[in-house]
């Protein structure tokens, strides 16, 4: 079914002729987790493969969608008619605490996910089993969040729809993303990594690994990749030049200060009762 769907979406993208039924089929497949904007690919340098046809289909849905008035939670808003907020039932196994959360159609939340208010999850996003989305979290379009991840309060996970071949932000299983942090521009956070509060990671951000005495960067078509088990905190580095020295100027620099151990695991453990 999936191969057939991908072929039909690709043909619609090439021809510009698309039906509402096709977009709704794609949206349903996204919500079930049968179609994903990116998926694990062990042979890839990043460990992930982009499914450009999924993003093509989402963009076709925006093109086809009409701007309509909708009511949600007693409030009127205006949006494309194919991407209203998603409705959940008890059978979905997702806990959504009241208070201003919106999860768009075409987003997949697996059983055991907990959503604290207010949170926004955009179309094409995937959130794995038993992940916690804390208050004021944004999960951008097509972002891929693994299982048992903790997205702490105020963190921002960037989204991407164009270019269609670009890798979205990836947060792998068992990672912890600290409060008020931001992961953008296709950055890949490998499994069990810990991103400290206030850390910002983008394609243009060098990541300094104190443990292995190296600098990690996005190079060519590869994004910035945070290694497995890395513990990243917000640091700084001096600015060169006489004026900078006179004023003791520093630039922001994310730093890997250690790799996870038992003490880190104890400090980042999330009580099972919360899930």
Backbone as CSV, one residue per row, in Angstrom:
resi,resn,N_x,N_y,N_z,CA_x,CA_y,CA_z,C_x,C_y,C_z
1,UNK,0.831,-1.201,0.000,0.000,0.000,0.000,0.863,1.247,0.000
2,UNK,1.937,1.227,0.828,2.762,2.409,0.931,3.455,2.727,-0.383
3,UNK,4.014,1.702,-1.063,4.670,1.948,-2.345,3.701,2.542,-3.348
4,UNK,2.484,2.014,-3.357,1.472,2.551,-4.257,1.156,3.998,-3.915
5,UNK,1.050,4.316,-2.621,0.750,5.685,-2.202,1.889,6.621,-2.589
6,UNK,3.116,6.206,-2.355,4.254,7.065,-2.701,4.312,7.341,-4.197
7,UNK,4.001,6.327,-5.003,4.023,6.515,-6.450,2.925,7.478,-6.893
8,UNK,1.742,7.357,-6.304,0.642,8.242,-6.690,0.903,9.681,-6.245
9,UNK,1.501,9.854,-5.069,1.843,11.205,-4.622,2.915,11.800,-5.529
10,UNK,3.926,11.005,-5.880,4.991,11.499,-6.756,4.439,11.919,-8.116
11,UNK,3.493,11.133,-8.645,2.887,11.501,-9.928,2.092,12.795,-9.802
12,UNK,1.365,12.944,-8.710,0.594,14.166,-8.502,1.508,15.380,-8.375
13,UNK,2.646,15.198,-7.709,3.607,16.292,-7.563,4.178,16.695,-8.920
14,UNK,4.479,15.711,-9.741,5.051,16.002,-11.056,4.045,16.661,-11.988
15,UNK,2.790,16.236,-11.908,1.773,16.748,-12.822,1.049,17.977,-12.290
16,UNK,1.066,18.152,-10.980,0.297,19.247,-10.381,-1.175,18.942,-10.236
17,UNK,-1.574,17.737,-10.611,-2.979,17.342,-10.507,-3.141,16.430,-9.296
18,UNK,-3.907,16.889,-8.328,-4.031,16.149,-7.077,-5.483,16.167,-6.624
19,UNK,-5.899,15.077,-6.003,-7.257,14.975,-5.475,-7.239,15.077,-3.955
20,UNK,-8.347,15.543,-3.414,-8.476,15.614,-1.963,-8.405,14.222,-1.353
21,UNK,-8.944,13.224,-2.043,-8.927,11.861,-1.527,-7.496,11.366,-1.332
22,UNK,-6.602,11.710,-2.248,-5.210,11.284,-2.134,-4.548,11.921,-0.915
23,UNK,-4.792,13.210,-0.698,-4.191,13.894,0.443,-4.725,13.329,1.752
24,UNK,-6.009,13.043,1.811,-6.583,12.464,3.029,-6.016,11.068,3.294
25,UNK,-5.747,10.319,2.225,-5.126,9.002,2.389,-3.728,9.142,2.973
26,UNK,-2.980,10.126,2.486,-1.645,10.379,3.018,-1.714,10.808,4.481
27,UNK,-2.635,11.698,4.800,-2.779,12.171,6.177,-3.074,11.006,7.114
28,UNK,-3.962,10.122,6.698,-4.284,8.946,7.521,-3.054,8.063,7.715
29,UNK,-2.269,7.873,6.650,-1.064,7.045,6.745,-0.024,7.684,7.670
30,UNK,0.075,9.004,7.635,0.987,9.710,8.535,0.570,9.518,9.986
31,UNK,-0.713,9.649,10.248,-1.195,9.526,11.624,-1.010,8.115,12.172
32,UNK,-1.061,7.117,11.305,-0.839,5.738,11.740,0.650,5.394,11.842
33,UNK,1.507,6.277,11.358,2.940,6.002,11.353,3.387,5.116,10.208
34,UNK,2.498,4.879,9.248,2.842,4.042,8.090,3.623,4.825,7.041
35,UNK,3.453,6.127,7.019,4.244,7.016,6.163,4.964,7.998,7.077
36,UNK,6.249,8.214,6.815,7.038,9.139,7.630,7.911,9.992,6.724
37,UNK,8.103,11.248,7.116,8.925,12.161,6.328,10.380,11.729,6.302
38,UNK,10.806,11.012,7.326,12.152,10.410,7.360,12.058,9.148,8.190
39,UNK,12.908,8.191,7.890,12.864,6.921,8.618,14.272,6.369,8.789
40,UNK,14.467,5.522,9.802,15.806,4.988,10.045,16.371,4.265,8.825
41,UNK,17.656,4.504,8.580,18.369,3.855,7.471,19.801,3.619,7.941
42,UNK,20.086,2.451,8.499,21.398,2.191,9.104,22.578,2.419,8.168
43,UNK,22.371,2.255,6.875,23.477,2.411,5.928,23.753,3.865,5.561
44,UNK,22.872,4.784,5.981,23.064,6.205,5.679,24.070,6.820,6.647
45,UNK,24.850,7.829,6.200,25.798,8.491,7.114,25.136,9.094,8.344
46,UNK,23.874,9.519,8.205,23.151,10.089,9.344,22.359,9.047,10.107
47,UNK,22.194,7.859,9.498,21.323,6.847,10.075,19.868,7.032,9.704
48,UNK,19.588,7.984,8.798,18.218,8.303,8.407,18.122,8.545,6.916
49,UNK,16.926,8.297,6.373,16.642,8.541,4.961,15.404,9.439,4.861
50,UNK,15.507,10.448,4.002,14.380,11.357,3.765,13.422,10.727,2.768
51,UNK,12.140,10.790,3.057,11.102,10.396,2.102,10.503,11.664,1.514
52,UNK,11.120,12.140,0.446,10.707,13.422,-0.126,9.250,13.402,-0.570
53,UNK,8.748,12.239,-0.974,7.374,12.174,-1.470,6.367,12.533,-0.376
54,UNK,6.713,12.261,0.883,5.801,12.615,1.970,5.660,14.127,2.065
55,UNK,6.792,14.829,2.013,6.727,16.292,2.085,6.074,16.880,0.833
56,UNK,6.287,16.233,-0.294,5.593,16.665,-1.510,4.081,16.576,-1.320
57,UNK,3.622,15.466,-0.734,2.190,15.302,-0.516,1.635,16.322,0.456
58,UNK,2.378,16.618,1.530,1.924,17.624,2.492,1.807,18.988,1.821
59,UNK,2.797,19.332,1.004,2.750,20.617,0.298,1.593,20.660,-0.688
60,UNK,1.309,19.542,-1.347,0.149,19.497,-2.242,-1.137,19.732,-1.461
61,UNK,-1.190,19.227,-0.229,-2.365,19.453,0.596,-2.564,20.916,0.925
62,UNK,-1.472,21.641,1.172,-1.591,23.078,1.400,-2.046,23.794,0.137
63,UNK,-1.521,23.337,-1.001,-1.908,23.956,-2.267,-3.392,23.735,-2.568
64,UNK,-3.858,22.531,-2.270,-5.249,22.185,-2.558,-6.200,22.747,-1.512
65,UNK,-5.715,22.920,-0.296,-6.587,23.310,0.805,-7.187,24.689,0.643
66,UNK,-8.423,24.801,1.092,-9.128,26.086,1.094,-9.034,26.710,2.486
67,UNK,-8.905,28.015,2.534,-8.928,28.721,3.806,-10.371,28.795,4.297
68,UNK,-10.627,28.178,5.446,-11.990,28.110,5.963,-12.006,28.509,7.428
69,UNK,-13.198,28.835,7.897,-13.412,29.108,9.314,-13.703,27.791,10.025
70,UNK,-13.004,27.546,11.130,-13.210,26.334,11.917,-13.402,26.723,13.378
71,UNK,-14.064,25.836,14.111,-14.201,26.020,15.552,-13.532,24.843,16.248
72,UNK,-12.699,25.169,17.224,-12.013,24.139,17.998,-11.962,24.600,19.448
73,UNK,-12.519,23.793,20.335,-12.556,24.184,21.735,-13.345,25.444,21.976
74,UNK,-14.343,25.685,21.130,-15.174,26.861,21.280,-14.573,28.140,20.730
75,UNK,-13.413,28.022,20.048,-12.742,29.203,19.511,-12.690,29.105,17.988
76,UNK,-12.975,30.198,17.310,-12.909,30.233,15.852,-11.486,30.548,15.401
77,UNK,-11.043,29.842,14.361,-9.767,30.157,13.754,-9.855,29.883,12.261
78,UNK,-8.861,30.337,11.514,-8.845,30.233,10.050,-7.631,29.421,9.620
79,UNK,-7.886,28.379,8.813,-6.761,27.540,8.374,-7.178,26.766,7.131
80,UNK,-6.213,26.066,6.526,-6.494,25.208,5.387,-7.386,24.051,5.822
81,UNK,-8.387,23.758,5.031,-9.412,22.827,5.500,-8.906,21.388,5.638
82,UNK,-7.795,21.031,4.957,-7.281,19.668,5.041,-6.411,19.430,6.273
83,UNK,-6.064,20.499,6.993,-5.171,20.358,8.136,-5.748,20.972,9.407
84,UNK,-6.936,20.532,9.802,-7.493,21.007,11.073,-6.775,20.331,12.239
85,UNK,-7.053,20.752,13.481,-6.512,20.012,14.624,-6.986,18.563,14.597
86,UNK,-6.115,17.696,15.060,-6.431,16.272,15.075,-7.233,15.913,16.327
87,UNK,-8.197,15.039,16.176,-8.973,14.533,17.306,-8.397,13.192,17.760
88,UNK,-8.383,12.987,19.071,-7.890,11.740,19.655,-8.990,11.076,20.467
89,UNK,-8.904,9.757,20.569,-9.799,8.988,21.427,-8.994,8.154,22.401
90,UNK,-9.673,7.536,23.357,-8.991,6.725,24.355,-8.193,5.586,23.722
91,UNK,-8.666,5.081,22.593,-7.977,3.961,21.945,-6.612,4.351,21.402
92,UNK,-6.347,5.661,21.237,-5.037,6.106,20.746,-3.963,5.947,21.819
93,UNK,-4.354,5.877,23.084,-3.379,5.683,24.150,-2.508,6.885,24.426
94,UNK,-2.967,8.079,24.026,-2.206,9.311,24.216,-2.875,10.124,25.325
95,UNK,-2.067,10.684,26.231,-2.621,11.532,27.293,-2.381,12.990,26.938
96,UNK,-3.465,13.742,26.760,-3.383,15.158,26.401,-4.037,15.960,27.520
97,UNK,-3.221,16.672,28.271,-3.703,17.452,29.407,-4.328,18.744,28.886
98,UNK,-5.482,19.166,29.398,-6.154,20.358,28.865,-5.362,21.636,29.107
99,UNK,-5.534,22.598,28.172,-4.903,23.893,28.383,-4.245,24.508,27.174
100,UNK,-4.833,24.394,25.998,-4.338,25.162,24.862,-3.438,24.410,23.904
101,UNK,-3.400,23.091,23.980,-2.585,22.292,23.064,-3.291,22.139,21.714
102,UNK,-2.499,22.104,20.633,-3.041,21.832,19.301,-2.112,20.874,18.569
103,UNK,-2.684,19.799,18.087,-1.934,18.807,17.311,-2.597,18.712,15.954
104,UNK,-1.867,19.045,14.924,-2.455,19.138,13.594,-2.670,17.756,12.983
105,UNK,-3.654,17.640,12.143,-3.845,16.409,11.386,-2.577,16.115,10.590
106,UNK,-2.290,14.815,10.439,-1.076,14.415,9.740,0.116,14.260,10.651
107,UNK,-0.071,14.454,11.971,0.985,14.192,12.948,0.712,12.852,13.612
108,UNK,1.768,12.106,13.874,1.641,10.784,14.514,2.137,10.863,15.947
109,UNK,1.277,10.539,16.891,1.650,10.404,18.295,1.392,8.960,18.694
110,UNK,2.449,8.256,19.053,2.336,6.846,19.372,1.801,6.645,20.794
111,UNK,1.301,5.449,21.095,0.754,5.192,22.434,1.757,5.501,23.534
112,UNK,1.235,6.035,24.633,2.067,6.369,25.775,2.606,7.777,25.767
113,UNK,2.406,8.528,24.678,2.859,9.918,24.631,2.043,10.742,25.621
114,UNK,2.727,11.652,26.318,2.078,12.581,27.239,2.304,13.991,26.720
115,UNK,1.233,14.774,26.624,1.313,16.136,26.092,0.824,17.102,27.169
116,UNK,1.730,17.948,27.650,1.380,18.963,28.639,1.073,20.277,27.930
117,UNK,0.173,21.084,28.479,-0.255,22.294,27.785,0.654,23.491,28.093
118,UNK,0.739,24.478,27.188,0.310,24.355,25.790,1.446,23.791,24.950
119,UNK,1.093,22.971,23.994,2.068,22.365,23.082,1.495,22.399,21.674
120,UNK,2.370,22.549,20.680,1.929,22.503,19.283,2.754,21.473,18.526
121,UNK,2.059,20.566,17.840,2.709,19.549,17.011,2.200,19.720,15.587
122,UNK,3.105,19.963,14.654,2.714,20.306,13.288,2.612,19.060,12.404
123,UNK,2.025,19.261,11.234,1.780,18.185,10.277,3.085,17.480,9.902
124,UNK,3.023,16.156,9.755,4.179,15.379,9.338,5.098,14.973,10.467
125,UNK,4.900,15.530,11.663,5.749,15.167,12.793,5.432,13.751,13.256
126,UNK,6.439,13.098,13.820,6.292,11.757,14.380,6.849,11.786,15.792
127,UNK,6.055,11.306,16.765,6.479,11.277,18.165,6.338,9.839,18.662
128,UNK,7.448,9.245,19.098,7.479,7.834,19.450,6.869,7.507,20.800
129,UNK,6.765,6.226,21.076,6.103,5.715,22.272,6.706,6.286,23.554
130,UNK,5.804,6.611,24.491,6.184,7.012,25.856,7.050,8.253,25.916
131,UNK,6.938,9.111,24.923,7.666,10.381,24.935,6.848,11.436,25.668
132,UNK,7.533,12.320,26.376,6.905,13.407,27.103,7.122,14.727,26.374
133,UNK,6.025,15.408,26.028,6.084,16.757,25.475,5.643,17.700,26.582
134,UNK,6.574,18.429,27.141,6.259,19.279,28.284,5.658,20.605,27.814
135,UNK,5.331,21.475,28.748,4.631,22.726,28.444,5.446,23.627,27.515
136,UNK,4.750,24.312,26.631,5.340,25.285,25.700,6.354,24.645,24.756
137,UNK,6.098,23.404,24.376,6.965,22.709,23.417,6.407,22.870,22.012
138,UNK,7.293,23.091,21.039,6.943,23.080,19.620,7.641,21.907,18.958
139,UNK,6.866,21.076,18.269,7.427,20.034,17.406,7.062,20.431,15.983
140,UNK,8.056,20.866,15.213,7.810,21.435,13.903,7.439,20.402,12.857
141,UNK,7.021,20.876,11.705,6.569,20.015,10.622,7.641,18.999,10.246
142,UNK,7.249,17.744,10.211,8.071,16.609,9.774,9.193,16.234,10.734
143,UNK,9.323,16.902,11.877,10.326,16.497,12.861,10.047,15.070,13.323
144,UNK,11.111,14.319,13.594,10.989,12.925,13.990,11.539,12.770,15.402
145,UNK,10.659,12.431,16.333,11.023,12.300,17.741,10.899,10.827,18.120
146,UNK,11.924,10.290,18.750,11.947,8.869,19.065,11.107,8.497,20.268
147,UNK,11.314,7.271,20.738,10.589,6.745,21.893,11.294,7.145,23.188
148,UNK,10.499,7.346,24.232,11.001,7.627,25.578,11.869,8.874,25.623
149,UNK,11.578,9.825,24.744,12.272,11.112,24.732,11.562,12.053,25.697
150,UNK,12.305,12.945,26.325,11.712,13.998,27.152,12.049,15.338,26.520
151,UNK,11.033,16.002,25.969,11.181,17.363,25.476,10.738,18.290,26.600
152,UNK,11.691,18.942,27.250,11.403,19.730,28.438,10.693,21.033,28.092
153,UNK,10.188,21.690,29.121,9.363,22.884,28.943,10.082,23.951,28.121
154,UNK,9.368,24.479,27.141,9.863,25.602,26.359,10.823,25.247,25.247
155,UNK,11.089,23.961,25.006,12.051,23.651,23.941,11.370,23.684,22.577
156,UNK,12.158,24.008,21.563,11.670,24.181,20.197,12.382,23.194,19.278
157,UNK,11.611,22.359,18.608,12.152,21.419,17.632,11.733,21.923,16.257
158,UNK,12.683,22.374,15.480,12.378,23.025,14.215,11.754,22.077,13.196
159,UNK,11.010,22.663,12.276,10.377,21.902,11.217,10.924,22.295,9.854
160,UNK,10.640,21.459,8.856,11.055,21.766,7.493,10.119,21.067,6.513
161,UNK,9.612,21.826,5.558,8.875,21.256,4.434,9.615,21.471,3.119
162,UNK,10.325,22.565,3.016,11.098,22.843,1.801,12.530,23.177,2.180
163,UNK,13.521,22.733,1.345,13.336,21.854,0.185,12.887,20.456,0.599
164,UNK,12.162,19.795,-0.292,11.536,18.524,0.065,12.564,17.441,0.384
165,UNK,13.781,17.575,-0.145,14.801,16.570,0.112,15.607,16.805,1.370
166,UNK,15.321,17.900,2.101,16.107,18.227,3.284,15.709,17.342,4.460
167,UNK,16.718,16.931,5.230,16.461,16.115,6.406,15.810,16.967,7.482
168,UNK,14.707,16.496,8.085,14.129,17.237,9.203,14.949,17.023,10.465
169,UNK,14.629,17.751,11.522,15.277,17.518,12.806,14.919,16.110,13.295
170,UNK,15.932,15.405,13.782,15.760,14.040,14.284,16.207,14.002,15.740
171,UNK,15.336,13.536,16.615,15.699,13.272,18.010,15.492,11.776,18.235
172,UNK,16.565,11.048,18.457,16.458,9.597,18.561,16.019,9.152,19.950
173,UNK,15.811,7.840,20.094,15.259,7.256,21.315,16.053,7.645,22.561
174,UNK,15.301,7.829,23.671,15.868,7.990,25.014,16.707,9.250,25.186
175,UNK,16.534,10.231,24.299,17.235,11.499,24.448,16.473,12.405,25.412
176,UNK,17.198,13.327,26.030,16.602,14.353,26.875,16.957,15.711,26.297
177,UNK,15.934,16.505,25.993,16.142,17.852,25.465,15.732,18.832,26.553
178,UNK,16.689,19.617,27.057,16.471,20.472,28.215,15.581,21.666,27.926
179,UNK,15.140,22.306,28.987,14.211,23.424,28.882,14.764,24.596,28.099
180,UNK,13.886,25.235,27.339,14.205,26.449,26.562,15.377,26.243,25.618
181,UNK,15.567,25.022,25.146,16.590,24.747,24.141,15.959,24.758,22.760
182,UNK,16.791,24.764,21.722,16.287,24.792,20.353,17.132,23.929,19.444
183,UNK,16.482,23.029,18.713,17.170,22.144,17.770,16.592,22.435,16.388
184,UNK,17.418,22.899,15.467,16.919,23.410,14.197,17.744,22.897,13.015
185,UNK,17.211,23.140,11.803,17.919,22.981,10.527,18.479,21.574,10.323
186,UNK,17.653,20.567,10.594,18.022,19.201,10.268,19.028,18.556,11.191
187,UNK,19.295,19.169,12.336,20.228,18.576,13.293,19.737,17.200,13.731
188,UNK,20.672,16.268,13.875,20.357,14.911,14.336,20.923,14.734,15.737
189,UNK,20.060,14.428,16.688,20.477,14.137,18.056,20.368,12.627,18.235
190,UNK,21.508,11.964,18.382,21.516,10.506,18.445,20.997,10.014,19.796
191,UNK,20.739,8.716,19.860,20.057,8.117,21.009,20.809,8.367,22.320
192,UNK,20.019,8.580,23.364,20.491,8.763,24.738,21.320,10.017,24.944
193,UNK,21.360,10.913,23.967,22.056,12.181,24.173,21.247,13.063,25.126
194,UNK,21.950,13.950,25.819,21.325,14.915,26.727,21.701,16.310,26.250
195,UNK,20.692,17.103,25.939,20.904,18.492,25.535,20.494,19.375,26.707
196,UNK,21.447,20.094,27.278,21.180,20.888,28.467,20.267,22.066,28.203
197,UNK,19.735,22.621,29.283,18.839,23.768,29.185,19.524,24.931,28.471
198,UNK,18.784,25.553,27.556,19.276,26.747,26.875,20.219,26.507,25.726
199,UNK,20.508,25.265,25.386,21.410,24.964,24.264,20.671,25.178,22.945
200,UNK,21.324,25.822,21.991,20.786,26.020,20.642,21.711,25.319,19.652
201,UNK,21.133,24.444,18.821,21.908,23.715,17.821,21.310,23.966,16.446
202,UNK,22.128,24.406,15.509,21.703,24.654,14.135,22.774,24.106,13.187
203,UNK,22.487,24.206,11.921,23.452,23.733,10.919,24.762,24.518,10.981
204,UNK,24.718,25.782,11.349,25.919,26.618,11.360,26.604,26.650,12.729
205,UNK,26.123,25.844,13.674,26.688,25.844,15.025,27.769,24.783,15.159
206,UNK,29.044,25.161,15.416,30.047,24.140,15.730,29.805,23.595,17.138
207,UNK,30.000,22.313,17.304,29.806,21.642,18.587,31.172,21.165,19.080
208,UNK,31.574,21.639,20.254,32.911,21.374,20.775,32.862,20.166,21.717
209,UNK,33.627,19.139,21.365,33.665,17.899,22.133,34.916,17.922,23.009
210,UNK,34.735,18.289,24.288,35.873,18.350,25.199,36.450,16.969,25.478
211,UNK,35.609,15.957,25.478,36.044,14.611,25.826,37.011,14.060,24.786
212,UNK,36.649,14.213,23.516,37.456,13.656,22.427,38.303,14.711,21.709
213,UNK,38.272,15.954,22.207,39.081,17.051,21.665,38.907,17.198,20.155
214,UNK,37.666,17.437,19.754,37.340,17.610,18.344,36.200,18.626,18.227
215,UNK,36.020,19.140,17.010,34.920,20.053,16.723,34.005,19.386,15.703
216,UNK,32.736,19.256,16.037,31.756,18.638,15.150,30.988,19.736,14.418
217,UNK,30.854,19.576,13.088,30.171,20.563,12.269,29.297,19.868,11.225
218,UNK,28.348,20.622,10.700,27.643,20.183,9.499,28.571,20.376,8.314
219,UNK,28.701,19.349,7.480,29.604,19.425,6.339,28.920,18.888,5.099
220,UNK,29.005,19.639,3.989,28.380,19.205,2.747,26.897,18.996,2.926
221,UNK,26.429,17.806,2.549,25.014,17.485,2.693,24.672,16.933,4.079
222,UNK,25.677,16.759,4.910,25.438,16.185,6.222,25.095,17.270,7.233
223,UNK,24.116,17.011,8.108,23.763,17.980,9.131,24.716,17.896,10.313
224,UNK,24.519,18.762,11.278,25.195,18.611,12.563,24.634,17.364,13.245
225,UNK,25.515,16.485,13.716,25.098,15.242,14.370,25.657,15.227,15.783
226,UNK,24.764,15.167,16.761,25.168,15.057,18.163,25.376,13.572,18.466
227,UNK,26.563,13.170,18.920,26.846,11.746,19.095,25.961,11.088,20.161
228,UNK,25.841,9.784,20.044,25.127,8.981,21.025,25.727,9.180,22.414
229,UNK,24.852,9.350,23.414,25.236,9.480,24.825,25.908,10.796,25.179
230,UNK,26.071,11.718,24.210,26.734,12.987,24.505,25.891,13.830,25.456
231,UNK,26.563,14.533,26.366,25.910,15.486,27.270,26.392,16.880,26.865
232,UNK,25.468,17.683,26.339,25.808,18.983,25.747,25.284,20.089,26.646
233,UNK,26.147,21.061,26.959,25.735,22.220,27.744,26.092,23.491,26.978
234,UNK,25.484,24.593,27.385,25.775,25.885,26.775,27.074,26.430,27.344
235,UNK,28.020,26.748,26.466,29.297,27.317,26.884,29.598,28.579,26.107
236,UNK,30.849,28.986,26.110,31.267,30.176,25.367,32.719,30.022,24.950
237,UNK,33.121,30.811,23.965,34.507,30.837,23.520,34.894,32.284,23.246
238,UNK,36.169,32.638,23.407,36.582,34.038,23.229,36.516,34.471,21.771
239,UNK,36.265,35.757,21.586,36.255,36.353,20.253,37.639,36.933,19.974
240,UNK,38.140,36.696,18.749,39.464,37.205,18.394,39.394,38.686,18.048
241,UNK,40.522,39.348,18.084,40.598,40.763,17.736,40.819,41.635,18.960
242,UNK,41.497,42.764,18.749,41.858,43.645,19.859,40.629,44.192,20.581
243,UNK,39.626,44.639,19.815,38.410,45.185,20.437,37.738,44.135,21.314
244,UNK,37.669,42.908,20.812,37.041,41.837,21.578,37.829,41.554,22.858
245,UNK,39.142,41.585,22.755,39.953,41.343,23.944,39.781,42.468,24.967
246,UNK,39.709,43.700,24.486,39.529,44.833,25.400,38.239,44.709,26.208
247,UNK,37.214,44.188,25.555,35.901,44.108,26.198,35.570,42.698,26.683
248,UNK,36.555,41.806,26.592,36.372,40.431,27.079,35.132,39.784,26.469
249,UNK,34.968,39.917,25.147,33.783,39.397,24.480,33.893,37.888,24.268
250,UNK,32.756,37.239,24.394,32.664,35.799,24.221,31.510,35.482,23.258
251,UNK,31.637,34.389,22.524,30.561,33.896,21.673,29.984,32.616,22.261
252,UNK,28.691,32.423,22.018,28.037,31.199,22.474,28.664,29.984,21.793
253,UNK,28.831,28.907,22.549,29.378,27.665,21.996,28.815,26.476,22.772
254,UNK,28.091,25.566,22.090,27.661,24.337,22.768,28.852,23.406,22.947
255,UNK,28.898,22.755,24.116,30.067,21.953,24.470,29.610,20.585,24.979
256,UNK,30.234,19.519,24.457,30.043,18.179,25.025,30.996,18.062,26.207
257,UNK,30.452,18.001,27.411,31.295,17.974,28.601,31.535,16.555,29.103
258,UNK,30.697,15.606,28.681,30.853,14.212,29.107,29.960,13.348,28.250
259,UNK,30.048,12.048,28.453,29.123,11.094,27.848,28.388,10.386,28.975
260,UNK,27.168,9.985,28.711,26.275,9.512,29.763,26.866,8.356,30.575
261,UNK,26.612,8.422,31.883,26.987,7.350,32.790,25.820,7.115,33.741
262,UNK,26.033,6.318,34.766,24.950,5.994,35.685,24.430,7.224,36.411
263,UNK,25.316,8.140,36.762,24.872,9.358,37.455,23.987,10.199,36.550
264,UNK,24.360,10.291,35.269,23.532,11.044,34.319,22.171,10.396,34.174
265,UNK,22.151,9.063,34.079,20.880,8.355,33.934,19.966,8.622,35.127
266,UNK,20.541,8.625,36.330,19.733,8.869,37.522,19.187,10.281,37.532
267,UNK,19.989,11.253,37.061,19.562,12.645,37.090,18.503,12.950,36.045
268,UNK,18.478,12.162,34.973,17.544,12.453,33.875,16.367,11.497,33.836
269,UNK,16.286,10.579,34.796,15.201,9.585,34.786,13.849,10.267,34.943
270,UNK,12.883,9.797,34.187,11.516,10.294,34.281,10.675,9.218,34.952
271,UNK,10.019,9.583,36.025,9.235,8.605,36.771,8.206,7.935,35.867
272,UNK,8.108,6.613,35.969,7.130,5.880,35.179,5.707,6.370,35.442
273,UNK,5.460,6.818,36.669,4.102,7.285,37.002,3.701,8.481,36.148
274,UNK,4.681,9.308,35.748,4.351,10.476,34.933,3.909,10.073,33.540
275,UNK,4.367,8.927,33.074,4.033,8.490,31.720,2.634,7.882,31.683
